[in-house]
Amino acid sequence: MTDPTGRGPGAGRYRVDVVVPAHDEAERIGACLDALDAAVVRLAAERPDVRVGVTLVLDGCTDDSAAIVREHGVDHIETAHVGVGRARSLGVAHAVRAAGTPDPTAQWLAHTDADSRVDEWWLVQQTDALLAEWHVLIGAVVPDPRDLDPEVLERWTIAHPPGAALGHVHGANLGVLAAAYTALGGFDPVPEHEDVRLVERAHALGLRVEATTDLPVVTSGRFAGRTPGGYAEHLRQTYAP
């Protein structure tokens, strides 16, 4: 079939932009940014010709999240509390503008969350998906074991043996080619499941959607999350006593 994103060989200089929405994540956002710093350093060592940017979207934060982000010197925007779908969209738009409107067939949009910690090699993995001409990369997430009671952690571990198939889409570990993102209409301005909706449209258009359980992102294991139907609610419904 014809590639609706218009990607072709020799698309130009590659770039990866990370977009992170945050709503009142002062307790965890520092660790998120530290992990991203390590991933940026690793990417520079392994793929020195690939440019990288990180954009934080402070979505109606009322805690110290903004101060922590400023201390880290990360590019960021502040919005009213618009919800995660709209926040991700605003972050992408800002990242593209800040990058000088790069070639969308050579730019990759990597997404994670402010309560999550990416692996040191995560940006290399995202870049490899770009170089392999994928349109969407669905990554795995695992709950932070420090947040779980031993009984809950045991239930989760039994349900997720090594090599278990990936069964969910998580905005905390998702990558999209910029041209594909545009073809898909971006994230829906919804309070949750904007990630799932985007991937559903990618499948419907016949785009190349790949999934991996390698290099999972460690995310909060809390049962009370920032969205009513997000990962926290999934944990609570599936593994709570």
ROZANU-851560 format. One record per residue (C-alpha): residue number from 1; y, x, z. Coordinates in nm, 2 decimals. Layout:
! residues N
<node><nr>NUM</nr><yy>Y</yy><xx>X</xx><zz>Z</zz></node>
...
//
This chain:
! residues 241
<node><nr>1</nr><yy>0.00</yy><xx>0.00</xx><zz>0.00</zz></node>
<node><nr>2</nr><yy>0.36</yy><xx>0.10</xx><zz>-0.03</zz></node>
<node><nr>3</nr><yy>0.50</yy><xx>0.26</xx><zz>0.28</zz></node>
<node><nr>4</nr><yy>0.78</yy><xx>0.02</xx><zz>0.40</zz></node>
<node><nr>5</nr><yy>0.95</yy><xx>0.30</xx><zz>0.59</zz></node>
<node><nr>6</nr><yy>1.02</yy><xx>0.50</xx><zz>0.28</zz></node>
<node><nr>7</nr><yy>0.88</yy><xx>0.82</xx><zz>0.43</zz></node>
<node><nr>8</nr><yy>0.80</yy><xx>1.10</xx><zz>0.19</zz></node>
<node><nr>9</nr><yy>0.71</yy><xx>1.47</xx><zz>0.20</zz></node>
<node><nr>10</nr><yy>0.97</yy><xx>1.72</xx><zz>0.28</zz></node>
<node><nr>11</nr><yy>1.18</yy><xx>1.48</xx><zz>0.48</zz></node>
<node><nr>12</nr><yy>1.41</yy><xx>1.74</xx><zz>0.62</zz></node>
<node><nr>13</nr><yy>1.46</yy><xx>1.89</xx><zz>0.96</zz></node>
<node><nr>14</nr><yy>1.26</yy><xx>1.72</xx><zz>1.24</zz></node>
<node><nr>15</nr><yy>1.41</yy><xx>1.57</xx><zz>1.55</zz></node>
<node><nr>16</nr><yy>1.27</yy><xx>1.40</xx><zz>1.86</zz></node>
<node><nr>17</nr><yy>1.48</yy><xx>1.18</xx><zz>2.08</zz></node>
<node><nr>18</nr><yy>1.36</yy><xx>1.05</xx><zz>2.42</zz></node>
<node><nr>19</nr><yy>1.50</yy><xx>0.72</xx><zz>2.54</zz></node>
<node><nr>20</nr><yy>1.46</yy><xx>0.62</xx><zz>2.91</zz></node>
<node><nr>21</nr><yy>1.59</yy><xx>0.29</xx><zz>3.05</zz></node>
<node><nr>22</nr><yy>1.65</yy><xx>0.28</xx><zz>3.43</zz></node>
<node><nr>23</nr><yy>1.74</yy><xx>0.00</xx><zz>3.67</zz></node>
<node><nr>24</nr><yy>1.78</yy><xx>0.11</xx><zz>4.03</zz></node>
<node><nr>25</nr><yy>1.53</yy><xx>0.40</xx><zz>4.02</zz></node>
<node><nr>26</nr><yy>1.71</yy><xx>0.65</xx><zz>4.25</zz></node>
<node><nr>27</nr><yy>1.38</yy><xx>0.73</xx><zz>4.43</zz></node>
<node><nr>28</nr><yy>1.20</yy><xx>0.83</xx><zz>4.12</zz></node>
<node><nr>29</nr><yy>1.44</yy><xx>0.92</xx><zz>3.84</zz></node>
<node><nr>30</nr><yy>1.49</yy><xx>1.28</xx><zz>3.96</zz></node>
<node><nr>31</nr><yy>1.12</yy><xx>1.35</xx><zz>3.92</zz></node>
<node><nr>32</nr><yy>1.13</yy><xx>1.18</xx><zz>3.58</zz></node>
<node><nr>33</nr><yy>1.41</yy><xx>1.40</xx><zz>3.46</zz></node>
<node><nr>34</nr><yy>1.24</yy><xx>1.72</xx><zz>3.60</zz></node>
<node><nr>35</nr><yy>0.93</yy><xx>1.63</xx><zz>3.41</zz></node>
<node><nr>36</nr><yy>1.13</yy><xx>1.58</xx><zz>3.09</zz></node>
<node><nr>37</nr><yy>1.30</yy><xx>1.91</xx><zz>3.14</zz></node>
<node><nr>38</nr><yy>0.97</yy><xx>2.08</xx><zz>3.15</zz></node>
<node><nr>39</nr><yy>0.85</yy><xx>1.90</xx><zz>2.84</zz></node>
<node><nr>40</nr><yy>1.17</yy><xx>2.00</xx><zz>2.66</zz></node>
<node><nr>41</nr><yy>1.11</yy><xx>2.37</xx><zz>2.75</zz></node>
<node><nr>42</nr><yy>0.75</yy><xx>2.35</xx><zz>2.63</zz></node>
<node><nr>43</nr><yy>0.86</yy><xx>2.19</xx><zz>2.30</zz></node>
<node><nr>44</nr><yy>1.12</yy><xx>2.46</xx><zz>2.24</zz></node>
<node><nr>45</nr><yy>0.85</yy><xx>2.72</xx><zz>2.30</zz></node>
<node><nr>46</nr><yy>0.58</yy><xx>2.56</xx><zz>2.08</zz></node>
<node><nr>47</nr><yy>0.80</yy><xx>2.39</xx><zz>1.81</zz></node>
<node><nr>48</nr><yy>1.12</yy><xx>2.59</xx><zz>1.80</zz></node>
<node><nr>49</nr><yy>1.25</yy><xx>2.43</xx><zz>1.48</zz></node>
<node><nr>50</nr><yy>1.23</yy><xx>2.08</xx><zz>1.62</zz></node>
<node><nr>51</nr><yy>1.56</yy><xx>1.95</xx><zz>1.77</zz></node>
<node><nr>52</nr><yy>1.53</yy><xx>1.73</xx><zz>2.08</zz></node>
<node><nr>53</nr><yy>1.76</yy><xx>1.49</xx><zz>2.27</zz></node>
<node><nr>54</nr><yy>1.73</yy><xx>1.28</xx><zz>2.59</zz></node>
<node><nr>55</nr><yy>1.92</yy><xx>0.96</xx><zz>2.65</zz></node>
<node><nr>56</nr><yy>1.92</yy><xx>0.77</xx><zz>2.98</zz></node>
<node><nr>57</nr><yy>2.03</yy><xx>0.40</xx><zz>2.98</zz></node>
<node><nr>58</nr><yy>2.15</yy><xx>0.31</xx><zz>3.33</zz></node>
<node><nr>59</nr><yy>2.09</yy><xx>-0.07</xx><zz>3.31</zz></node>
<node><nr>60</nr><yy>2.30</yy><xx>-0.23</xx><zz>3.58</zz></node>
<node><nr>61</nr><yy>2.22</yy><xx>0.03</xx><zz>3.84</zz></node>
<node><nr>62</nr><yy>2.35</yy><xx>-0.05</xx><zz>4.19</zz></node>
<node><nr>63</nr><yy>2.19</yy><xx>0.25</xx><zz>4.37</zz></node>
<node><nr>64</nr><yy>2.24</yy><xx>0.63</xx><zz>4.33</zz></node>
<node><nr>65</nr><yy>2.06</yy><xx>0.65</xx><zz>3.99</zz></node>
<node><nr>66</nr><yy>2.38</yy><xx>0.73</xx><zz>3.80</zz></node>
<node><nr>67</nr><yy>2.48</yy><xx>1.01</xx><zz>4.04</zz></node>
<node><nr>68</nr><yy>2.13</yy><xx>1.17</xx><zz>4.00</zz></node>
<node><nr>69</nr><yy>2.15</yy><xx>1.15</xx><zz>3.62</zz></node>
<node><nr>70</nr><yy>2.50</yy><xx>1.31</xx><zz>3.62</zz></node>
<node><nr>71</nr><yy>2.37</yy><xx>1.59</xx><zz>3.85</zz></node>
<node><nr>72</nr><yy>2.10</yy><xx>1.66</xx><zz>3.59</zz></node>
<node><nr>73</nr><yy>2.36</yy><xx>1.67</xx><zz>3.31</zz></node>
<node><nr>74</nr><yy>2.16</yy><xx>1.43</xx><zz>3.09</zz></node>
<node><nr>75</nr><yy>2.33</yy><xx>1.23</xx><zz>2.81</zz></node>
<node><nr>76</nr><yy>2.35</yy><xx>0.87</xx><zz>2.93</zz></node>
<node><nr>77</nr><yy>2.52</yy><xx>0.53</xx><zz>2.89</zz></node>
<node><nr>78</nr><yy>2.58</yy><xx>0.26</xx><zz>3.15</zz></node>
<node><nr>79</nr><yy>2.54</yy><xx>-0.11</xx><zz>3.08</zz></node>
<node><nr>80</nr><yy>2.55</yy><xx>-0.43</xx><zz>3.27</zz></node>
<node><nr>81</nr><yy>2.20</yy><xx>-0.54</xx><zz>3.37</zz></node>
<node><nr>82</nr><yy>2.08</yy><xx>-0.64</xx><zz>3.02</zz></node>
<node><nr>83</nr><yy>1.70</yy><xx>-0.60</xx><zz>3.07</zz></node>
<node><nr>84</nr><yy>1.46</yy><xx>-0.35</xx><zz>2.94</zz></node>
<node><nr>85</nr><yy>1.43</yy><xx>-0.47</xx><zz>2.58</zz></node>
<node><nr>86</nr><yy>1.80</yy><xx>-0.46</xx><zz>2.52</zz></node>
<node><nr>87</nr><yy>1.84</yy><xx>-0.14</xx><zz>2.72</zz></node>
<node><nr>88</nr><yy>1.58</yy><xx>0.04</xx><zz>2.50</zz></node>
<node><nr>89</nr><yy>1.76</yy><xx>-0.08</xx><zz>2.19</zz></node>
<node><nr>90</nr><yy>2.10</yy><xx>0.04</xx><zz>2.32</zz></node>
<node><nr>91</nr><yy>1.95</yy><xx>0.38</xx><zz>2.41</zz></node>
<node><nr>92</nr><yy>1.81</yy><xx>0.42</xx><zz>2.06</zz></node>
<node><nr>93</nr><yy>2.14</yy><xx>0.33</xx><zz>1.90</zz></node>
<node><nr>94</nr><yy>2.32</yy><xx>0.58</xx><zz>2.12</zz></node>
<node><nr>95</nr><yy>2.06</yy><xx>0.86</xx><zz>2.05</zz></node>
<node><nr>96</nr><yy>2.09</yy><xx>0.81</xx><zz>1.68</zz></node>
<node><nr>97</nr><yy>2.47</yy><xx>0.82</xx><zz>1.69</zz></node>
<node><nr>98</nr><yy>2.48</yy><xx>1.12</xx><zz>1.92</zz></node>
<node><nr>99</nr><yy>2.24</yy><xx>1.31</xx><zz>1.69</zz></node>
<node><nr>100</nr><yy>2.47</yy><xx>1.26</xx><zz>1.40</zz></node>
<node><nr>101</nr><yy>2.26</yy><xx>0.99</xx><zz>1.23</zz></node>
<node><nr>102</nr><yy>1.97</yy><xx>1.21</xx><zz>1.14</zz></node>
<node><nr>103</nr><yy>1.72</yy><xx>1.14</xx><zz>0.86</zz></node>
<node><nr>104</nr><yy>1.51</yy><xx>0.84</xx><zz>0.99</zz></node>
<node><nr>105</nr><yy>1.20</yy><xx>0.97</xx><zz>0.81</zz></node>
<node><nr>106</nr><yy>1.23</yy><xx>1.29</xx><zz>1.01</zz></node>
<node><nr>107</nr><yy>1.33</yy><xx>1.15</xx><zz>1.35</zz></node>
<node><nr>108</nr><yy>1.09</yy><xx>1.04</xx><zz>1.62</zz></node>
<node><nr>109</nr><yy>1.18</yy><xx>0.81</xx><zz>1.91</zz></node>
<node><nr>110</nr><yy>0.98</yy><xx>0.88</xx><zz>2.22</zz></node>
<node><nr>111</nr><yy>1.00</yy><xx>0.63</xx><zz>2.50</zz></node>
<node><nr>112</nr><yy>0.92</yy><xx>0.65</xx><zz>2.87</zz></node>
<node><nr>113</nr><yy>1.04</yy><xx>0.49</xx><zz>3.19</zz></node>
<node><nr>114</nr><yy>1.25</yy><xx>0.62</xx><zz>3.48</zz></node>
<node><nr>115</nr><yy>0.97</yy><xx>0.56</xx><zz>3.73</zz></node>
<node><nr>116</nr><yy>0.74</yy><xx>0.78</xx><zz>3.53</zz></node>
<node><nr>117</nr><yy>0.66</yy><xx>1.15</xx><zz>3.48</zz></node>
<node><nr>118</nr><yy>0.55</yy><xx>1.28</xx><zz>3.14</zz></node>
<node><nr>119</nr><yy>0.31</yy><xx>1.57</xx><zz>3.09</zz></node>
<node><nr>120</nr><yy>0.46</yy><xx>1.92</xx><zz>3.01</zz></node>
<node><nr>121</nr><yy>0.30</yy><xx>1.89</xx><zz>2.66</zz></node>
<node><nr>122</nr><yy>0.41</yy><xx>1.53</xx><zz>2.60</zz></node>
<node><nr>123</nr><yy>0.69</yy><xx>1.61</xx><zz>2.36</zz></node>
<node><nr>124</nr><yy>0.46</yy><xx>1.84</xx><zz>2.17</zz></node>
<node><nr>125</nr><yy>0.22</yy><xx>1.55</xx><zz>2.14</zz></node>
<node><nr>126</nr><yy>0.50</yy><xx>1.32</xx><zz>2.02</zz></node>
<node><nr>127</nr><yy>0.61</yy><xx>1.58</xx><zz>1.77</zz></node>
<node><nr>128</nr><yy>0.26</yy><xx>1.62</xx><zz>1.63</zz></node>
<node><nr>129</nr><yy>0.25</yy><xx>1.25</xx><zz>1.57</zz></node>
<node><nr>130</nr><yy>0.57</yy><xx>1.28</xx><zz>1.36</zz></node>
<node><nr>131</nr><yy>0.44</yy><xx>1.58</xx><zz>1.17</zz></node>
<node><nr>132</nr><yy>0.11</yy><xx>1.39</xx><zz>1.11</zz></node>
<node><nr>133</nr><yy>0.31</yy><xx>1.11</xx><zz>0.94</zz></node>
<node><nr>134</nr><yy>0.22</yy><xx>0.84</xx><zz>1.20</zz></node>
<node><nr>135</nr><yy>0.44</yy><xx>0.55</xx><zz>1.24</zz></node>
<node><nr>136</nr><yy>0.36</yy><xx>0.45</xx><zz>1.60</zz></node>
<node><nr>137</nr><yy>0.19</yy><xx>0.64</xx><zz>1.88</zz></node>
<node><nr>138</nr><yy>0.05</yy><xx>0.44</xx><zz>2.18</zz></node>
<node><nr>139</nr><yy>-0.01</yy><xx>0.66</xx><zz>2.48</zz></node>
<node><nr>140</nr><yy>-0.18</yy><xx>0.60</xx><zz>2.81</zz></node>
<node><nr>141</nr><yy>-0.04</yy><xx>0.57</xx><zz>3.15</zz></node>
<node><nr>142</nr><yy>-0.20</yy><xx>0.62</xx><zz>3.49</zz></node>
<node><nr>143</nr><yy>-0.06</yy><xx>0.50</xx><zz>3.83</zz></node>
<node><nr>144</nr><yy>0.06</yy><xx>0.76</xx><zz>4.07</zz></node>
<node><nr>145</nr><yy>-0.22</yy><xx>0.79</xx><zz>4.32</zz></node>
<node><nr>146</nr><yy>0.02</yy><xx>0.86</xx><zz>4.60</zz></node>
<node><nr>147</nr><yy>0.14</yy><xx>0.50</xx><zz>4.57</zz></node>
<node><nr>148</nr><yy>-0.20</yy><xx>0.34</xx><zz>4.60</zz></node>
<node><nr>149</nr><yy>-0.41</yy><xx>0.26</xx><zz>4.90</zz></node>
<node><nr>150</nr><yy>-0.75</yy><xx>0.44</xx><zz>4.89</zz></node>
<node><nr>151</nr><yy>-0.93</yy><xx>0.11</xx><zz>4.82</zz></node>
<node><nr>152</nr><yy>-0.70</yy><xx>0.02</xx><zz>4.53</zz></node>
<node><nr>153</nr><yy>-0.73</yy><xx>0.38</xx><zz>4.39</zz></node>
<node><nr>154</nr><yy>-1.11</yy><xx>0.36</xx><zz>4.40</zz></node>
<node><nr>155</nr><yy>-1.11</yy><xx>0.03</xx><zz>4.21</zz></node>
<node><nr>156</nr><yy>-0.87</yy><xx>0.17</xx><zz>3.94</zz></node>
<node><nr>157</nr><yy>-1.08</yy><xx>0.49</xx><zz>3.91</zz></node>
<node><nr>158</nr><yy>-1.40</yy><xx>0.30</xx><zz>3.86</zz></node>
<node><nr>159</nr><yy>-1.24</yy><xx>0.09</xx><zz>3.59</zz></node>
<node><nr>160</nr><yy>-1.10</yy><xx>0.39</xx><zz>3.41</zz></node>
<node><nr>161</nr><yy>-1.37</yy><xx>0.66</xx><zz>3.37</zz></node>
<node><nr>162</nr><yy>-1.28</yy><xx>0.97</xx><zz>3.17</zz></node>
<node><nr>163</nr><yy>-1.27</yy><xx>0.88</xx><zz>2.80</zz></node>
<node><nr>164</nr><yy>-1.23</yy><xx>0.51</xx><zz>2.86</zz></node>
<node><nr>165</nr><yy>-1.07</yy><xx>0.33</xx><zz>2.56</zz></node>
<node><nr>166</nr><yy>-0.70</yy><xx>0.26</xx><zz>2.56</zz></node>
<node><nr>167</nr><yy>-0.64</yy><xx>-0.11</xx><zz>2.60</zz></node>
<node><nr>168</nr><yy>-0.27</yy><xx>-0.16</xx><zz>2.67</zz></node>
<node><nr>169</nr><yy>0.07</yy><xx>-0.08</xx><zz>2.52</zz></node>
<node><nr>170</nr><yy>0.31</yy><xx>0.08</xx><zz>2.76</zz></node>
<node><nr>171</nr><yy>0.68</yy><xx>0.15</xx><zz>2.71</zz></node>
<node><nr>172</nr><yy>0.64</yy><xx>0.43</xx><zz>2.95</zz></node>
<node><nr>173</nr><yy>0.44</yy><xx>0.62</xx><zz>2.68</zz></node>
<node><nr>174</nr><yy>0.53</yy><xx>0.51</xx><zz>2.33</zz></node>
<node><nr>175</nr><yy>0.65</yy><xx>0.69</xx><zz>2.02</zz></node>
<node><nr>176</nr><yy>0.79</yy><xx>0.54</xx><zz>1.70</zz></node>
<node><nr>177</nr><yy>0.91</yy><xx>0.70</xx><zz>1.37</zz></node>
<node><nr>178</nr><yy>1.28</yy><xx>0.61</xx><zz>1.34</zz></node>
<node><nr>179</nr><yy>1.24</yy><xx>0.47</xx><zz>0.99</zz></node>
<node><nr>180</nr><yy>0.95</yy><xx>0.25</xx><zz>1.12</zz></node>
<node><nr>181</nr><yy>1.16</yy><xx>0.14</xx><zz>1.41</zz></node>
<node><nr>182</nr><yy>1.43</yy><xx>0.01</xx><zz>1.17</zz></node>
<node><nr>183</nr><yy>1.17</yy><xx>-0.16</xx><zz>0.95</zz></node>
<node><nr>184</nr><yy>1.03</yy><xx>-0.34</xx><zz>1.25</zz></node>
<node><nr>185</nr><yy>1.37</yy><xx>-0.47</xx><zz>1.36</zz></node>
<node><nr>186</nr><yy>1.38</yy><xx>-0.26</xx><zz>1.68</zz></node>
<node><nr>187</nr><yy>1.29</yy><xx>-0.38</xx><zz>2.02</zz></node>
<node><nr>188</nr><yy>1.34</yy><xx>-0.75</xx><zz>2.09</zz></node>
<node><nr>189</nr><yy>1.61</yy><xx>-0.82</xx><zz>2.35</zz></node>
<node><nr>190</nr><yy>1.36</yy><xx>-0.96</xx><zz>2.61</zz></node>
<node><nr>191</nr><yy>1.32</yy><xx>-0.89</xx><zz>2.98</zz></node>
<node><nr>192</nr><yy>0.96</yy><xx>-0.76</xx><zz>2.93</zz></node>
<node><nr>193</nr><yy>0.69</yy><xx>-0.70</xx><zz>2.66</zz></node>
<node><nr>194</nr><yy>0.93</yy><xx>-0.56</xx><zz>2.41</zz></node>
<node><nr>195</nr><yy>0.69</yy><xx>-0.27</xx><zz>2.36</zz></node>
<node><nr>196</nr><yy>0.39</yy><xx>-0.50</xx><zz>2.29</zz></node>
<node><nr>197</nr><yy>0.59</yy><xx>-0.71</xx><zz>2.05</zz></node>
<node><nr>198</nr><yy>0.70</yy><xx>-0.40</xx><zz>1.85</zz></node>
<node><nr>199</nr><yy>0.35</yy><xx>-0.28</xx><zz>1.82</zz></node>
<node><nr>200</nr><yy>0.22</yy><xx>-0.62</xx><zz>1.72</zz></node>
<node><nr>201</nr><yy>0.47</yy><xx>-0.62</xx><zz>1.43</zz></node>
<node><nr>202</nr><yy>0.37</yy><xx>-0.27</xx><zz>1.33</zz></node>
<node><nr>203</nr><yy>0.01</yy><xx>-0.38</xx><zz>1.30</zz></node>
<node><nr>204</nr><yy>0.11</yy><xx>-0.69</xx><zz>1.11</zz></node>
<node><nr>205</nr><yy>0.30</yy><xx>-0.47</xx><zz>0.86</zz></node>
<node><nr>206</nr><yy>0.01</yy><xx>-0.24</xx><zz>0.81</zz></node>
<node><nr>207</nr><yy>0.18</yy><xx>0.06</xx><zz>0.95</zz></node>
<node><nr>208</nr><yy>-0.01</yy><xx>0.36</xx><zz>1.08</zz></node>
<node><nr>209</nr><yy>-0.06</yy><xx>0.29</xx><zz>1.45</zz></node>
<node><nr>210</nr><yy>-0.25</yy><xx>0.55</xx><zz>1.65</zz></node>
<node><nr>211</nr><yy>-0.36</yy><xx>0.55</xx><zz>2.02</zz></node>
<node><nr>212</nr><yy>-0.45</yy><xx>0.83</xx><zz>2.25</zz></node>
<node><nr>213</nr><yy>-0.57</yy><xx>0.87</xx><zz>2.61</zz></node>
<node><nr>214</nr><yy>-0.47</yy><xx>1.24</xx><zz>2.61</zz></node>
<node><nr>215</nr><yy>-0.17</yy><xx>1.35</xx><zz>2.83</zz></node>
<node><nr>216</nr><yy>-0.13</yy><xx>1.02</xx><zz>3.01</zz></node>
<node><nr>217</nr><yy>0.21</yy><xx>0.95</xx><zz>3.17</zz></node>
<node><nr>218</nr><yy>0.20</yy><xx>0.91</xx><zz>3.55</zz></node>
<node><nr>219</nr><yy>0.39</yy><xx>0.60</xx><zz>3.64</zz></node>
<node><nr>220</nr><yy>0.47</yy><xx>0.42</xx><zz>3.96</zz></node>
<node><nr>221</nr><yy>0.18</yy><xx>0.26</xx><zz>4.13</zz></node>
<node><nr>222</nr><yy>0.40</yy><xx>0.00</xx><zz>4.31</zz></node>
<node><nr>223</nr><yy>0.30</yy><xx>-0.37</xx><zz>4.30</zz></node>
<node><nr>224</nr><yy>0.66</yy><xx>-0.50</xx><zz>4.29</zz></node>
<node><nr>225</nr><yy>0.81</yy><xx>-0.38</xx><zz>3.96</zz></node>
<node><nr>226</nr><yy>1.14</yy><xx>-0.42</xx><zz>3.77</zz></node>
<node><nr>227</nr><yy>1.00</yy><xx>-0.68</xx><zz>3.53</zz></node>
<node><nr>228</nr><yy>0.79</yy><xx>-0.98</xx><zz>3.64</zz></node>
<node><nr>229</nr><yy>0.50</yy><xx>-0.91</xx><zz>3.39</zz></node>
<node><nr>230</nr><yy>0.51</yy><xx>-0.53</xx><zz>3.37</zz></node>
<node><nr>231</nr><yy>0.27</yy><xx>-0.26</xx><zz>3.48</zz></node>
<node><nr>232</nr><yy>0.33</yy><xx>-0.32</xx><zz>3.85</zz></node>
<node><nr>233</nr><yy>0.22</yy><xx>-0.69</xx><zz>3.81</zz></node>
<node><nr>234</nr><yy>-0.08</yy><xx>-0.57</xx><zz>3.61</zz></node>
<node><nr>235</nr><yy>-0.18</yy><xx>-0.34</xx><zz>3.89</zz></node>
<node><nr>236</nr><yy>-0.13</yy><xx>-0.61</xx><zz>4.15</zz></node>
<node><nr>237</nr><yy>-0.33</yy><xx>-0.88</xx><zz>3.96</zz></node>
<node><nr>238</nr><yy>-0.61</yy><xx>-0.65</xx><zz>3.87</zz></node>
<node><nr>239</nr><yy>-0.66</yy><xx>-0.42</xx><zz>4.16</zz></node>
<node><nr>240</nr><yy>-0.49</yy><xx>-0.56</xx><zz>4.47</zz></node>
<node><nr>241</nr><yy>-0.73</yy><xx>-0.65</xx><zz>4.76</zz></node>
//
